């Protein structure tokens, strides 16, 4: 009988050894890095299969092999349970086990494992995270013992499961030698920084894996301050290495800079000095953006046509200035120019503003409508609002950008009938003509299906490539570039096929002016007068009126015909990159994710080159990242 029992023990020992080598030799378990005395109960967790606690070399607890043959399961503690586990106050001890089921010859999956503190010699505050956990398909289960703040304590933890002998783990909590880390910061001063958050990490932690947008949790200490502060973490267990990372925000609470240091060794009763270099973080600007651009080409269109259009702009946008200048010119024919200029300088500007204000805002409605129609006609010169797509390409250098601009359409405004006293006056009468929108084909009276057959239709309004640079994280500068521009075609087509057709139903200046002058009405009125009774026919009068109108508009039509020639746009600009999404969330107390959401405060400067260059013009723009 005794010999049979020895044989059974030998078989059990060999079976346990085989299962331990197969099931435990390469497995990793879910666990927790032990941290100590950092003023925080935080821990770094990892999943099964990650760099956890290996079961290699784990010893079988006392009594584990000597189990009765009727006991079909065994609990293997994946740490040296024969030794007392020593930890510091506030430390965390992962307790991981593997359960073997000898009845089926495999790890026991889906088994409840129970944990209990059965001895607490000094009534200490230590505790377990859970009283029960379940095994996974590899028979692995885990728990965490928290020492909390009480030193000089001793605990005994019982671990049990059904049809298995319980095992025990002894834990002593005691003070360990301490040291400190003092963190200083060195910054390149590219962007204004408001507050800095410095966090202390247990090992393993590497700066190579540190991502400021998603900083790791599990830090054992966190302090906030400013760049010139020296932040100290005290009471750290000595003879250990730690990592330090910091994140910095601007006054608007955007993430702007970060720094990192790893492998910082703490020595007994010493303070380790570490200087962390704070680097400005580059924003990710690559991607597509929808643009809205507003140009004022007054004075920029070269040649005689530019002079005519500039005069027209002045008449309709600054009528007071135009009237006063004409009066001044008449007086100069009588008095010396030097005297006239000196006299008018005393009141000219104020009087011109007063006259303009009255004409545009207080004159009879028919007169205000007259100026309103003129402004609508000339908006493509004075207030051209163009739509487009800006693409910024990703390049290897964070501070250099390449891209392209494709202008896809424009916004037109018909203010006739809009109430200036209403809050929506600025957008009243807005008509969106964007080739990327479904309504483009029916925009105003703008039928692309017909317009695209017109040789004057500007299919390529503006297109070109650009280069630029990003400085101080958010400042975009666009280099001067020559961009193909069919601005002349655009003016010609919009005036004839959109503006005049909208106002009069005609697509020629002669026809439109005839309707605006109302030659038919004049002829009818004259034919019913005494002149008609004397034999002057209505048709004769209308033909004469039309001929007079045609004579007046012929020079303008000739000049506009010259607009069909292509021109180039020399354009350069700037803008401010904005990263404001997402907002503050749990675990992230700053705005943004280092990805540009908008470009605002954009400025353009440039010249139109068509034969000879015109005078410089200016513009503004903004862009919003395009959602897919």
PEFENKA-V363967 format. One record per pair of residues at least 24 apart in sequence whose C-alpha atoms are under 6 Angstrom apart, sorted by the first residue. I is the first residue (numbers start at 1). J is the second residue. D is the distance in Angstrom with one decimal. If there is no record, write none. Layout:
BEGIN
i->[I I]
j->[J J]
d->[D D]
END
This chain:
BEGIN
i->[24 25 28 28 31 32 34 34 35 35 36 36 36 37 37 38 38 40 42 43 44 71 71 72 72 72 73 73 73 73 73 74 74 74 75 81 84 84 85 86 86 86 87 88 88 88 89 89 89 89 89 90 90 90 91 92 92 93 93 94 94 95 95 95 96 96 97 97 98 98 99 107 107 108 109 109 109 109 110 110 110 111 113 113 114 114 115 115 116 116 117 117 118 118 119 119 120 121 122 124 177 177 177 178 178 178 178 178 178 179 179 179 179 179 179 179 179 179 180 180 180 180 181 181 181 181 182 182 182 183 183 183 183 184 184 185 185 185 185 186 186 187 190 191 192 193 193 194 194 194 195 195 195 195 196 196 196 196 196 197 197 197 197 198 198 198 198 199 199 200 200 201 201 201 202 203 205 206 207 213 238 238 238 239 239 240 240 241 253 253 254 254 256 256 257 282 283 283 284 284 285 286 286 286 287 287 288 288 288 288 289 289 289 289 289 289 290 290 290 290 290 291 291 291 291 291 292 292 292 292 293 293 293 293 294 294 294 294 295 295 295 296 296 297 297 297 298 300 300 300 300 301 302 305 316 316 316 318 319 320 320 320 321 376 385 385 386 399 399 400 401 401 401 402 402 403 403 404 404 404 405 405 406 406 407 408 408 409 409 409 456 458 458 461 474 474 475 476 476 476 477 478 478 478 479 480 480 481 481 482 482 483 483 484 485 485 485 486 488 488 489 489 510 519 567 567 568 569 569 570 570 571 571 572 572 573 573 574 574 575 575 575 576 597 598 598 598 599]
j->[55 56 52 54 94 94 92 93 91 92 88 90 91 89 90 220 221 220 218 218 218 163 164 101 102 103 100 101 102 163 164 99 100 164 99 169 170 171 171 171 172 173 173 173 174 175 147 148 149 150 151 147 148 149 147 145 146 144 145 143 144 142 143 144 141 142 140 141 139 140 139 138 139 139 135 136 137 139 134 135 136 135 160 161 159 160 158 159 157 158 156 157 156 157 155 156 155 154 153 153 237 238 268 235 236 237 238 268 269 235 236 238 266 267 268 269 270 271 233 234 236 271 232 233 271 272 231 232 273 230 231 274 275 230 275 227 275 276 277 277 278 278 472 472 250 249 250 249 250 251 225 226 248 249 224 225 226 247 248 223 224 246 247 222 223 245 246 244 245 243 244 242 243 244 242 242 243 262 260 593 266 267 268 266 267 265 266 265 590 591 590 591 280 281 281 473 594 595 595 596 596 392 393 394 391 392 390 391 625 626 389 390 623 624 625 626 388 389 623 624 626 387 388 389 622 623 386 387 621 622 385 386 620 621 384 385 619 620 383 384 619 382 383 381 382 617 382 614 615 616 617 614 614 559 371 374 375 356 356 352 355 356 352 414 410 411 410 469 470 469 467 468 469 466 467 465 466 464 465 466 463 464 462 463 462 434 435 433 434 435 489 489 490 486 576 577 576 574 575 576 574 572 573 574 572 571 572 570 571 569 570 568 569 568 567 568 569 566 563 564 563 564 550 545 609 610 609 607 608 606 607 605 606 604 605 603 604 602 603 600 601 602 600 625 623 624 625 623]
d->[5.4 5.6 5.5 5.3 5.7 5.4 4.8 5.6 5.0 5.8 5.5 5.4 4.0 5.6 4.9 5.0 5.6 5.4 4.9 4.3 4.4 5.5 5.7 5.9 5.2 5.6 5.4 4.5 5.8 5.9 4.8 5.7 5.3 5.2 4.7 5.5 5.0 5.6 4.7 6.0 4.9 5.9 5.0 5.5 5.4 5.6 5.6 5.7 5.0 5.9 5.5 5.3 4.1 5.1 5.5 5.8 4.9 5.6 5.1 5.9 4.4 5.7 5.2 5.7 5.8 4.2 5.9 5.5 5.3 4.6 5.1 5.7 4.7 4.7 5.4 5.3 4.6 4.9 5.8 5.0 5.9 5.3 5.8 4.9 5.7 5.2 5.7 4.7 5.5 5.1 5.8 4.4 5.7 5.8 5.3 4.8 4.8 5.7 5.9 5.9 5.8 5.4 5.6 5.3 5.1 4.6 4.8 5.4 5.8 5.8 5.2 5.4 5.7 5.6 5.1 4.8 5.1 5.8 5.5 4.4 5.7 4.4 5.6 5.2 5.3 4.7 5.6 4.2 5.0 5.5 5.2 5.2 5.8 5.0 4.6 6.0 5.5 5.0 5.9 4.8 5.8 4.8 5.1 5.7 5.9 5.7 4.5 5.8 5.0 5.0 5.9 5.3 5.9 5.7 5.6 5.3 5.5 5.8 4.4 5.8 4.4 5.4 5.4 5.7 5.3 5.9 4.3 5.8 5.5 5.9 4.8 5.8 4.8 5.9 5.0 5.5 5.9 5.7 5.8 5.9 5.1 5.0 5.0 5.5 5.3 5.7 5.7 4.3 5.4 6.0 5.6 4.9 5.9 5.5 4.9 5.8 4.9 5.6 4.7 5.9 5.2 4.7 5.0 5.1 5.7 5.3 5.7 4.4 6.0 5.6 5.7 5.0 5.7 5.1 4.2 4.9 6.0 4.8 5.4 5.4 6.0 5.6 5.0 5.7 5.8 4.4 6.0 4.9 5.6 5.7 5.5 5.1 5.8 4.3 5.5 4.4 5.4 5.3 5.8 5.1 4.3 4.7 5.4 5.2 5.9 5.6 5.7 4.8 4.5 5.7 5.6 5.4 4.4 6.0 5.3 5.7 5.8 5.9 5.4 4.3 4.6 4.1 4.6 6.0 5.6 5.5 4.2 5.5 4.8 4.5 5.7 5.2 5.7 5.8 4.5 5.7 5.2 5.7 4.1 5.6 5.6 5.5 6.0 4.6 5.2 5.7 5.4 5.3 4.2 5.8 5.9 5.8 5.8 5.4 5.5 4.6 5.0 5.4 5.1 5.9 4.4 5.6 5.0 5.6 5.4 5.4 4.3 5.6 5.5 5.7 4.7 5.7 5.1 5.0 5.4 5.0 5.8 5.3 4.1 5.6 5.9 5.0 5.3 5.6 5.7 4.7 5.1 6.0 4.8 5.1 5.3 6.0 4.4 5.8 5.6 5.3 4.4 5.5 5.4 5.8 5.5 4.0 5.3 5.3 5.7 4.5 5.9 5.0]
END
